[in-house]
Amino acid sequence: SNTTTEVPLSLESAGVALDAEAQVSQIQQALVNNLYWVQGKDEQFANAHDYYTALAHSVRNQLLQKRIRTAKTYAQERAKTVYYMSAEFLMGRQLGNGLINLGLYDTMRHALADCGLDLDELLEREAEPGLGNGGLGRLAACFMDSLTTLNLPAVGYGIRYEFGIFTQLIRQGHQVEAPDKWLSYGNPWEIARPDYRVEIKFGGHTEVYKKDGDDDYQVRWIPAQTVIGIPHDVPVPGYGTENVNLLRLWKAEAGEAFDLDAFNAGDYFGAVANKMISENITKVLYPNDETRQGKELRLQQQYFFVACSLQDIIRLHLRDHGSLENLAEFAAIQLNDTHPAIGVAELMRLLIDEYNFEWAAAWQITQRTFGYTNHTLMPEALEKWSVDLFGKLLPRHLEIIYEINHRFLAQVKLRYPNDPDRLERLSLIEEGGERRVRMANLACVGSHAINGVAALHTELLKQEVLQDFYELWPDKFSNKTNGITPRRWLLQCNPRLAQLISETIGDSWITNLDDLKQLEAHLDNEVFRHAWQAIKQENKWSLARYIHDTVGIKVNPDSMFDVQIKRIHEYKRQLMNVLHVITLYNRMVQNPGDHVVPRTVIFGGKAAPGYAMAKLVVKLVNAVADVVNNDPIVAGRLKVVFLPNYNVSQAQRLFPASDLSEQISTAGMEASGTGNMKFALNGALTIGTLDGANVEIREEVGADNFFLFGLTTEQVAACKAVGHNPWCYYDTNPELKRTLDVIASGLFSPGEPDLFLPILDSLLVDDPYMVMADFAAYVQCQEHVSRTYEDRDRWVRMAILNTARIGKFSADRTIADYAREIWKVKAVPVAGE
Ligand code: GPQ
């Protein structure tokens, strides 16, 4: 082959439509060229990872070509742009997604097979970019896919963590965390843009001064330290479009001047040590999901990426529009939770201190530009920063926040003249004890739109967490029920089902998920139902193989795959699921001859490293698995699997192979959930509470096709109001009693009889997540699930209806709603070559 071409080819050269054979040979040539010119490897010595990288570069070349044309088009059209600010983007692997979105997947598979390479194997070589914790980060990734697919001009702004979410290892059943060195073999998807570097200040003090030729006083910030932000751009393709948007992630480096003083003083080592401190800012993702950690470095991360992004937005806006007066007409900035909420104060600072705006004008621009999405109802998850820490790190921002608060509370006082309690609740500053800045209040005051992520969640926000803001500004509030991208979560992860669907109703569902409704017309077609079932079966076989390869457990692919995959949290009640497993086991021990519907109960999820109770639940699952999986009485009718290191790649294997989706959070606690949508899209049935988006999923798929159980939000509240007594459930439910007694007996903790006492204590002392109260209903509902599963034809019909009716939960719908109602942005399609 010819390896002497100077420039690595892109896969398709300008404009010429190639026949299939020519395309295959061009792909092969591009690969060889990449191997040679980009990686300096000869075919002879190239391993699978080298081929993966070569392939990734080929795809990247095409994406960059499209990206350049996209950027030109957006600038020419003076298009309004969405800036999605998020501390997390859980993108998942890029290669498979890139190939699918470019429409090259099948061609590539053939071209590779032709050279004796297996595409699936190469796809597995890609490191998982785990730049997020869970649902919130994955939502941001699905949104990027939909934004581009809808041809909406958008930039995702975030942090390029050198270490993503930790790798979860299981040792003797316990979770152990290992660092995630995802960049160690390089990242072919990113391009560093040192030419767009920005400088970010930290610490120091402020001072008043008079600008030349100006009578008014100005404030300036004299920082103690500066850090440089280097953008790293990742192209984001959409499905079937020429548009390519950008994910721009910031890496912190030491400022140019960092070393001068120290160097001049001869302190070379001190200077280099200082450089390391700067680079720490983007070193590692905080692995806490829905829990605050008031760590200085975390606030530095938040301010760093937001300040970098705002400078970038302003640079682009001034380039295209000349003045910041009309910023809100061309920029919509969405705050993904409160992590980027400091942006409100930073934009005010920029406008006032750097661009000489008057307060009122600056405030109007700021409010019109920002929107805020809330993702949790749990008060302990709301971010609050100590005023001391804040003032030390961001002295100018603290002043600005005080001024915002002063003006805001004056306005509130006019509206509610004799209501000091309300003033106290609305204040941006929490008083009493250590004074703290309330980031949710800052986000609410600084935004023109506030939204929740499911209908129930938004209602509860209005009634509870943000009630005072709702009463003040009801029109700011709206609901935007979450969604998922059908490209990754069906087309890519479940190719067999995707193909059956496309053969049956055509492929318009890929970009118009409501079209899945047409499947209902085929419900009575036996051939179709059999094909559906056969695909689920194949997917289960392939998951069974994966389980055996990763944890060495043999599972029965004919058993019901009962799956709970999500972060480990008390409110998500993995514990209730384990208690059910123990109950099933107890029944087998007591009545070995009874008929049972075989189940494989699969768990996956990470516990925050400092969350002792969640880690103990991981241990309990593994301990129960050890006993149940090895007891001959069970005879393979029940298996328990904890899959270590749940992540996006693993999720793509799990959803297609699941029969039962566990969505069993305490009502009123899960803001939305998005895994629930991925299961249903892939034809799993849900056992769930009336929580988050479960409510809307049940509405869509029909109550008959959803296994509902448990207390409602109101019942939970009522129960707690009269004083919930978990003991009475223990005393009156013999099966529940037996289940807790077996744990207490030490059966699952040989040699460590007290190991699980904290779990028993939590259940019996206050049971804050109502596991005891919901247990009987859960077990009863699970019996109904088992009986239904025995009628396999009924189950398949229900599964098909779940898929057919899940169209509402496409992220395309969600994004179209944000675009129309909050961002006021329009599609700007890029013309083909
Ligand atoms: N969510 Cl506040 C997270 O994943 N992390 C967080 O820190 C917060 C929320 C989730 C939430 O628990 C899910 O119910 C949502 O579906 C998801 O955000 C996306 O909105």
Boltz pocket constraint, residues with backbone or C-beta under 6 A from the ligand:
constraints:
  - pocket:
      binder: B
      contacts: [[A, 133], [A, 134], [A, 135], [A, 136], [A, 137], [A, 139], [A, 288], [A, 289], [A, 290], [A, 291], [A, 337], [A, 374], [A, 375], [A, 376], [A, 381], [A, 453], [A, 482], [A, 669], [A, 670], [A, 671], [A, 672], [A, 673], [A, 674], [A, 692]]
      max_distance: 6.0
